[in-house]
Amino acid sequence: MKHALSTAAFALSLFASPLTQAQALNLPLQLDYALINKLVSNSLYKGAGNTAELWQDGQKCSSLKLANLKIDGKDQQIRLENDVLVQFGTKLGGQCIPILNWQGVLETLQQPVLNADHTVLSLPVTQAIAYDQQGHQVNINKLQDLLKSVVEPKLAGLSIDLNRVHKDMERNVNLWLPKPEAAELSQMLNSLTFTSAAANDQGIAVQLGLDAPIQHAAQAPSAALNPNEQQQWQAIWQNWEGLLNKAIKGMGQDQQSQALQATLSNVLQASRTAFQAGLTGQDTGGKDPVRDFFSQSWEKLTPQLKQLSKQMPGLDGFNYLGILAATDVLYELENKVAPLGITLTSDGLRKLARLLIAGKQQQIQARQ
């Protein structure tokens, strides 16, 4: 989620014209269950065999573990299904004597809820039912007490906190933008909230709210970069390109990853030509090379990224969600181009290049 929010907000600032006013804007994000599953697993399932040991007594004779997490939707809530392994025992003569070993299934229904200031999305448990291995509901008092006091709080403690991502966002902004633009974007990030969150059959549909910019009267298009600006841009772009190439080469070696590697490499290569044409104002027969590049590249990448994200271990899949969601946000912003002045175009790229060049120069001056 952090990647989704920071990338979307950063791109919003870079492609916007100078601003003085703001309007409330809601942007849709879809958090698929396959990726929520990975987030939950990475947070809780850290034991051997992807188990979550949520409780152990002081004598290490009694414990409760969860395994085989499944997540889907039910009755407009999130349903978590876990295998439960419970052992109750006591220590006699230095050895643990088992009193009860029980295995079954715990089903919890959890409702996405926003806190009072709409900055934290939590998942409180609304219902928890334990079943034996034959599918019959069980009512073992000691087991029910343990589930109520230990398991439910752990599952209900899962949350997404926008307050925690502000510092990371601002750090990225300060790394690239000149101080006036960075300060303006920081103010916009402080307005970031969840306006709504609802579970559906595919995942959690989230509306992300922020005070979006309203541009001044239309400005004259930016001139093509001069030779000195092109040289400075190339230094910035080569740094980015190196990092992207390293990330692409570091992907997995399975067939699906290799297919995505090839697509990403082709996209990166195409970006050089498209960006150079946009920055230098080359005549491309009336079509905008930058807009065409973004549109065509995303059409190629979306199916592969979404499929690959479901196979990634740990938080890697959730980070891919950030890329997907952020780009979906940009597409949503494109639908509101008139009030926002956002342009995924050659003109927008030239403005972006000059902002980044100015930011880089400020960093150099600050170090001198």
C-alpha positions as a printed Julia matrix, in Angstrom:
368×3 Matrix{Float64}:
   0.0     0.0     0.0
   2.83    2.33    0.83
   4.1     2.1    -2.74
   0.66    2.79   -4.15
   0.16    5.93   -2.11
   3.65    7.39   -2.49
   3.89    6.71   -6.23
   0.45    8.13   -6.93
   1.0    11.26   -4.87
   4.49   11.82   -6.25
   3.31   11.45   -9.86
   0.38   13.74   -9.14
   2.73   16.52   -8.13
   5.17   16.04  -10.98
   2.61   16.24  -13.75
   0.59   19.1   -12.28
   0.86   22.76  -13.12
   1.68   25.34  -10.37
  -1.17   25.44   -7.84
  -2.83   27.73   -5.38
  -6.13   26.0    -4.58
  -7.28   22.46   -3.94
 -10.36   20.32   -4.36
 -11.36   17.11   -2.59
 -10.72   14.1    -4.8
 -11.53   10.41   -4.28
  -9.42    7.81   -6.06
 -10.35    4.1    -6.16
  -7.93    1.34   -5.14
  -8.74   -2.39   -5.17
  -6.87   -4.59   -2.66
  -7.28   -8.13   -4.0
  -7.63  -11.02   -1.56
  -4.66  -12.89   -3.03
  -2.4    -9.99   -2.1
  -4.07   -9.36    1.27
  -3.35  -13.02    1.99
   0.35  -12.36    1.38
   0.35   -9.33    3.64
  -1.31  -11.25    6.48
   0.99  -14.24    5.98
   4.07  -12.06    6.11
   2.84  -10.35    9.28
   1.8   -13.43   11.26
   2.92  -16.67    9.61
   6.61  -16.6    10.49
   6.92  -20.13   11.93
   8.17  -23.32   10.3
   5.94  -24.46    7.46
   4.25  -21.04    7.26
   2.59  -21.42   10.63
   1.67  -18.67   13.06
   2.41  -19.52   16.71
   0.17  -17.05   18.48
   0.39  -18.36   22.03
   2.61  -20.47   24.27
   2.46  -20.87   28.03
   5.37  -20.19   30.36
   6.21  -23.89   30.65
   6.18  -24.38   26.87
   3.72  -27.22   27.32
   0.68  -25.48   25.85
   0.47  -23.66   22.53
  -1.81  -22.47   19.76
  -0.81  -22.34   16.1
  -2.55  -21.34   12.89
  -1.76  -22.77    9.46
  -3.03  -22.92    5.86
  -4.51  -19.42    5.73
  -7.28  -18.82    3.18
  -8.93  -15.43    2.59
 -12.02  -14.57    0.58
 -15.22  -12.57    0.91
 -18.52  -13.45    2.55
 -21.58  -11.31    3.25
 -19.62   -8.13    2.4
 -16.98   -9.0     4.96
 -13.52  -10.54    4.8
 -13.46  -14.22    5.72
 -10.26  -15.74    7.1
 -10.1   -19.5     7.4
  -7.25  -21.09    9.36
  -6.36  -24.58   10.48
  -5.96  -24.44   14.27
  -3.6   -26.66   16.26
  -4.06  -26.4    20.04
  -2.2   -28.24   22.74
  -2.87  -28.01   26.46
  -0.41  -29.67   28.81
   1.3   -29.48   32.16
   4.86  -30.09   33.28
   5.55  -32.97   35.66
   9.01  -34.17   36.52
  10.55  -31.93   33.91
   8.38  -33.34   31.12
   5.26  -32.02   29.41
   2.21  -34.17   29.95
  -0.45  -33.54   27.25
  -3.97  -32.93   28.49
  -5.69  -31.95   25.24
  -4.6   -31.94   21.61
  -7.17  -30.46   19.24
  -7.11  -29.72   15.53
  -9.82  -27.95   13.64
 -10.69  -24.9    11.59
 -11.28  -21.34   12.72
 -13.43  -19.09   10.54
 -13.42  -15.37   11.27
 -15.42  -12.65    9.58
 -13.77   -9.24    9.65
 -15.23   -5.9     8.65
 -13.05   -3.11    7.19
 -13.44   -0.11    9.53
 -11.97    3.38    9.4
 -10.89    5.26   12.51
 -12.29    8.68   13.45
  -9.92   10.71   11.27
 -10.02    8.2     8.4
  -6.27    7.56    8.38
  -6.23    3.96    9.65
  -8.0     1.0     8.04
  -8.46   -1.82   10.56
 -10.13   -5.23   10.39
 -12.0    -5.99   13.63
 -13.44   -9.48   14.05
 -17.24   -9.56   13.94
 -17.64  -13.33   14.2
 -15.37  -16.28   15.07
 -16.48  -19.9    14.84
 -14.38  -23.02   15.46
 -15.16  -26.28   13.64
 -13.8   -29.77   14.17
 -12.26  -31.71   11.31
 -15.69  -33.08   10.38
 -17.1   -29.57    9.99
 -19.12  -29.51   13.22
 -19.12  -26.36   15.33
 -17.36  -26.91   18.66
 -17.88  -25.29   22.05
 -14.92  -26.18   24.26
 -14.85  -23.47   26.9
 -11.08  -23.39   27.39
 -10.55  -23.35   23.61
 -13.15  -20.63   23.07
 -11.55  -18.48   25.78
  -8.14  -18.88   24.13
  -9.48  -18.01   20.7
 -11.25  -14.96   22.14
  -8.32  -13.67   24.17
  -5.41  -14.5    21.83
  -6.4   -15.18   18.23
  -9.08  -12.55   17.69
  -6.91   -9.63   18.89
  -4.03  -10.77   16.66
  -6.22  -10.94   13.57
  -8.07   -7.74   14.47
  -4.72   -5.96   14.9
  -4.03   -6.03   11.17
  -4.25   -2.52    9.76
  -3.04   -0.05    7.16
  -1.97    3.26    8.71
  -1.59    6.26    6.4
   0.24    8.18    9.12
   3.12    5.72    8.89
   3.71    6.29    5.19
   3.9    10.1     5.25
   7.56   10.18    6.26
   8.54    7.76    3.5
   6.58    9.78    0.96
   8.15   13.05    2.04
  11.63   11.55    2.04
  11.19   10.48   -1.59
   9.8    13.87   -2.52
  12.65   15.75   -0.84
  15.14   13.58   -2.69
  14.04   14.86   -6.09
  11.98   18.03   -5.96
  13.06   21.63   -5.31
  12.07   22.9    -1.87
   8.98   24.97   -2.9
   7.41   22.07   -4.8
   8.38   19.58   -2.07
   6.73   21.75    0.59
   3.58   22.07   -1.51
   3.38   18.32   -2.04
   4.0    17.69    1.66
   0.95   19.8     2.44
  -1.1    17.74    0.0
   0.12   14.46    1.51
  -1.03   15.6     4.93
  -4.58   15.63    3.57
  -4.41   11.96    2.57
  -7.28    9.88    4.04
  -9.41    6.84    3.42
 -12.88    8.06    2.52
 -14.41    4.59    2.41
 -13.54    0.89    2.52
 -15.81   -2.03    1.69
 -15.22   -5.77    1.25
 -16.5    -7.4    -1.91
 -16.06  -10.74   -3.71
 -12.63   -9.75   -5.08
 -11.09   -7.89   -2.14
 -11.36   -4.54   -0.36
 -12.52   -1.6    -2.44
 -10.87    1.5    -0.99
 -11.5     5.14   -1.8
  -8.41    7.25   -1.2
  -9.13   10.9    -0.55
  -6.8    13.88   -0.81
  -6.94   17.59   -1.44
  -6.0    17.59   -5.1
  -4.61   20.63   -6.89
  -6.59   22.98   -9.07
  -4.38   24.53  -11.68
  -4.05   28.17  -12.64
  -5.18   29.33  -16.03
  -3.6    27.32  -18.82
   0.09   28.01  -19.24
   2.12   28.09  -22.4
   3.67   24.73  -23.31
   7.18   24.11  -22.05
   9.92   24.59  -24.59
  12.07   21.68  -25.68
  15.07   21.0   -23.45
  18.22   22.8   -24.52
  21.51   20.85  -24.9
  22.63   21.65  -21.33
  19.3    20.52  -19.87
  19.37   17.36  -21.98
  22.79   16.51  -20.59
  21.6    16.95  -17.0
  18.46   14.92  -17.69
  20.5    12.1   -19.18
  22.54   11.87  -15.96
  19.33   11.55  -13.92
  17.77    9.09  -16.35
  20.87    6.89  -16.53
  20.77    6.54  -12.75
  17.12    5.5   -12.86
  17.71    3.19  -15.8
  20.53    1.44  -13.95
  18.32    0.82  -10.93
  15.49   -0.45  -13.12
  17.77   -2.78  -15.07
  19.12   -4.19  -11.82
  15.6    -4.8   -10.53
  14.57   -6.5   -13.78
  17.6    -8.8   -13.78
  16.98   -9.69  -10.14
  13.56  -11.2   -10.84
  12.91  -14.94  -10.64
  13.97  -17.46  -13.26
  10.64  -19.22  -13.73
   8.89  -18.96  -17.08
   6.4   -16.34  -15.91
   9.12  -14.09  -14.46
  11.26  -14.41  -17.57
   8.32  -13.38  -19.74
   7.82  -10.3   -17.59
  11.55   -9.57  -17.7
  11.43   -9.52  -21.49
   8.39   -7.23  -21.51
   9.94   -4.83  -18.99
  13.23   -4.71  -20.89
  11.36   -3.87  -24.1
   9.34   -1.19  -22.3
  12.48    0.34  -20.83
  14.14    0.4   -24.23
  11.05    1.99  -25.81
  11.01    4.66  -23.09
  14.38    6.02  -24.26
  13.07    6.77  -27.73
   9.68    8.09  -26.55
  11.13   10.29  -23.82
  13.85   11.69  -26.05
  11.27   12.6   -28.69
   9.07   14.26  -26.06
  11.88   16.18  -24.38
  13.37   17.52  -27.6
  10.04   18.3   -29.28
  10.59   16.01  -32.25
   7.83   15.89  -34.87
   6.05   12.53  -34.57
   3.23   13.07  -37.01
   0.83   14.78  -34.61
   0.85   12.03  -31.96
   2.28   12.63  -28.52
   5.12   10.09  -28.06
   5.01   10.18  -24.24
   1.26    9.65  -23.94
   1.38    6.83  -26.5
   4.24    5.21  -24.59
   2.41    5.21  -21.25
  -0.81    3.9   -22.78
   0.76    1.11  -24.82
   3.21    0.05  -22.1
   0.53   -0.26  -19.44
  -1.66   -2.37  -21.71
   1.28   -4.77  -22.15
   2.32   -4.87  -18.5
  -0.97   -5.04  -16.6
  -1.92   -8.7   -17.29
   1.57  -10.0   -16.52
   2.05   -7.94  -13.36
  -1.31   -8.89  -11.92
  -0.69  -12.58  -12.56
   2.85  -12.48  -11.2
   1.79  -10.62   -8.05
  -0.27  -13.63   -7.0
   2.84  -15.83   -7.05
   5.23  -13.54   -5.15
   6.17  -14.58   -1.59
   5.81  -12.33    1.43
   5.37   -8.63    0.88
   6.79   -8.71   -2.64
   3.35   -9.37   -4.02
   1.94   -6.51   -2.01
   4.61   -4.21   -3.42
   3.54   -5.2    -6.92
   0.03   -4.2    -5.87
   1.44   -0.75   -5.15
   2.69   -0.44   -8.7
  -0.62   -1.6   -10.11
  -2.76    0.57   -7.86
  -0.63    3.67   -8.37
  -0.91    3.39  -12.11
  -4.64    2.81  -11.85
  -4.77    6.02   -9.84
  -2.91    7.88  -12.57
  -5.38    6.59  -15.13
  -8.22    7.8   -12.92
  -6.54   11.19  -12.7
  -6.27   11.29  -16.45
 -10.08   11.18  -16.55
 -10.03   14.41  -14.51
  -7.33   16.11  -16.57
  -9.23   19.38  -17.07
  -9.56   20.39  -13.39
  -6.18   18.99  -12.38
  -3.94   19.95  -15.26
  -2.25   16.54  -15.1
  -0.63   15.63  -18.37
   1.1    12.35  -19.08
   2.43   14.05  -22.18
   5.62   15.41  -23.67
   4.85   18.79  -22.13
   4.36   17.17  -18.73
   7.62   15.25  -19.1
   9.52   18.45  -19.92
   8.11   20.09  -16.77
   9.06   17.0   -14.79
  12.59   17.01  -16.2
  13.15   20.65  -15.26
  11.8    20.08  -11.74
  14.14   17.15  -11.22
  17.1    19.06  -12.64
  16.39   21.97  -10.29
  16.07   19.59   -7.35
  19.37   17.92   -8.22
  21.13   21.28   -8.45
  19.81   22.27   -5.02
  21.2    19.04   -3.54
  24.61   19.72   -5.08
  24.63   23.3    -3.76
  23.62   22.12   -0.28
  26.59   19.74   -0.15
  29.11   22.43   -1.17
